[in-house]
């Protein structure tokens, strides 16, 4: 994409990034059809320059150095917004696994004791 070339995606279970217009510049080939790639490329030769330009445009929009940090930050915020278990519920969810094992419970209590000695308060 960065070099302005159309992409050949040779995968059966590939999951594309959301937002990127892959259909504009990528050719999807099932793994079983790998032998047909030369013929497919020959048929797509007239569109190669246009597909390459679109690939470069999408790379600049989604993956270039200028936007990379902002895209990662947006993805992190999206993941945070989609998180299903929040706050106290998340702690209760994790405690369920801690109390199921005596050794895990012991380690958990030791860590709480250490934090209490260090900061003078109990962290839940």
HUNOR-V341611 format. One line per field, one symbol per residue. phi: phi as a letter, one per 40 degrees, with the letter a starting at -180 (. if undefined). psi: psi as a letter, one per 20 degrees, with the letter a starting at -180 (. if undefined). burial: b if it has 9 or more other ideal C-beta (glycine too) atoms within 8 Angstrom, else e. A space follows every 50 residues. Layout:
phi->???
psi->???
burial->???
This chain:
phi->.ccgbcbbbbacbcbcccgcccccabbcbcdcbdcccdccccccdccdcc cccccccccccbbcdcbdccccccccccccccdcbbfcccccdccdcccc bdccccccccccccccccbgacbb
psi->ghjkqqqoonqhkpoqqqhpmhhhiqpppqhikhijgghghghjghjggg hghhggghghhhirhhigghgggggghggghiphpqchhgggghhhhgii phhhgghghghggghghgijrpp.
burial->beeeebbbbeeeeeeeeeeeebeebbbebeeeeeeebeebbeebeeebee bbbbbbebbbebbbeebbeebeeeeeeeeeeeeeeeeeebbeeeeeebee eeebbeebeeebeebbeeeeeeee
